[in-house]
Amino acid sequence: MVQLPIRLHKSKPAQKYSEAFKRQVVREFEKGAVTKDQLQAKYSIGGHSRILTWCRKYGKFAYPDQSSPGRPMKDPQKQRIKELEKKLKAAELKLIVYDKLIEVTNRELDADILKKIEAELSMSWQQKKD
């Protein structure tokens, strides 16, 4: 019986990084001057998602979960603009619904609801002034 030599693959031990180092890398990434891959090469950081994990933990911006594709937005103003655009679109849709509701109510009651509401508000303001 012939014995074959057994070769064990020696893996590198997991490298430990200080919290200050992690925060520095996250700051550099969030500035947007360098990419994740460039930072990995610059500091010899292994792993595909290590920097993004640090960003989720130490970063200032909202980073998506690992399941969502795409790169997170770096510019907080752009992120805020997108949020406000989304809210504006929802408000515009709500306004359309209210306009349709008033139109249907006017048709059903054969009266101008807005004029009645304005008159009531005007009277209540007059009463508060007196």
C-alpha positions in Angstrom: 0.0 0.0 0.0 1.4 3.4 -1.1 1.0 6.3 1.2 0.3 9.6 -0.5 1.6 12.8 1.2 -1.1 14.9 2.7 -0.9 18.6 2.1 -2.9 20.8 4.2 -3.7 24.2 2.8 -2.7 26.8 5.4 -5.1 29.7 5.5 -4.2 33.1 6.7 -5.5 33.9 10.2 -8.4 36.4 10.2 -7.0 39.9 10.4 -8.2 42.1 13.1 -8.7 45.8 12.5 -9.0 48.5 15.1 -12.2 50.5 15.3 -10.3 53.7 14.5 -9.0 52.1 11.3 -12.4 50.9 10.3 -13.9 54.4 10.8 -11.0 56.0 8.7 -11.7 53.6 5.8 -15.5 54.3 6.0 -14.8 58.1 6.0 -12.6 57.7 2.9 -15.3 55.6 1.2 -18.1 58.0 2.0 -16.1 61.0 0.6 -16.4 59.3 -2.7 -12.9 59.9 -3.9 -12.1 56.2 -4.0 -14.0 53.0 -4.6 -14.3 50.0 -2.3 -11.9 48.0 -4.5 -9.3 50.7 -4.4 -9.5 50.9 -0.6 -9.2 47.1 -0.4 -6.0 47.3 -2.5 -4.6 50.3 -0.7 -4.9 48.8 2.8 -4.8 45.0 1.8 -8.2 44.4 3.2 -9.6 40.9 2.3 -13.2 39.9 1.8 -15.7 41.1 -0.7 -18.1 42.8 1.7 -16.0 43.8 4.7 -15.9 47.5 3.9 -19.6 47.6 3.2 -20.2 45.9 6.5 -18.1 48.6 8.2 -20.1 51.3 6.4 -23.4 49.9 7.7 -21.9 49.9 11.2 -19.9 53.1 11.3 -21.2 55.1 8.3 -23.3 58.2 8.3 -25.5 57.3 5.3 -28.2 54.7 5.0 -26.8 51.6 3.3 -29.1 49.0 1.9 -29.2 45.5 3.2 -27.0 42.9 1.6 -30.0 41.6 -0.4 -30.6 44.8 -2.3 -28.5 45.3 -5.4 -26.6 48.4 -6.4 -24.2 50.8 -4.8 -25.4 53.2 -2.0 -25.7 56.9 -2.7 -22.7 58.8 -1.5 -24.0 62.3 -1.7 -26.5 63.0 1.2 -28.0 65.9 -0.7 -28.9 63.7 -3.6 -30.3 61.1 -1.2 -32.4 63.8 0.4 -33.6 65.1 -3.0 -34.8 61.6 -3.9 -36.7 61.3 -0.7 -38.3 64.7 -1.1 -39.2 63.9 -4.8 -40.9 60.7 -3.6 -42.9 62.6 -0.9 -43.9 65.3 -3.5 -45.2 62.7 -5.9 -47.3 61.1 -3.1 -48.7 64.5 -2.2 -49.5 65.3 -5.8 -51.4 62.0 -6.1 -53.3 62.8 -2.9 -54.2 66.2 -4.3 -55.6 64.6 -7.4 -57.7 62.2 -5.3 -59.1 65.1 -3.2 -59.9 67.1 -6.4 -61.8 64.2 -7.8 -63.6 63.7 -4.5 -64.7 67.4 -4.5 -65.8 67.1 -8.1 -67.9 64.0 -7.5 -69.4 65.6 -4.3 -70.3 68.8 -6.2 -72.0 66.7 -8.9 -73.9 64.6 -6.5 -75.1 67.4 -4.3 -75.4 69.9 -7.1 -73.6 72.5 -5.1 -70.2 74.1 -4.8 -68.7 72.5 -1.7 -65.6 74.7 -1.7 -67.7 77.9 -1.5 -69.6 76.5 1.5 -66.4 75.5 3.3 -64.8 78.9 2.6 -67.9 80.6 3.9 -67.9 78.6 7.1 -64.2 79.2 7.7 -64.7 82.9 7.1 -67.6 83.0 9.7 -65.5 81.0 12.2 -62.6 83.5 11.8 -64.9 86.4 12.2 -66.2 84.9 15.5 -62.7 84.4 16.8 -61.8 88.0 16.1 -64.8 89.3 18.0 
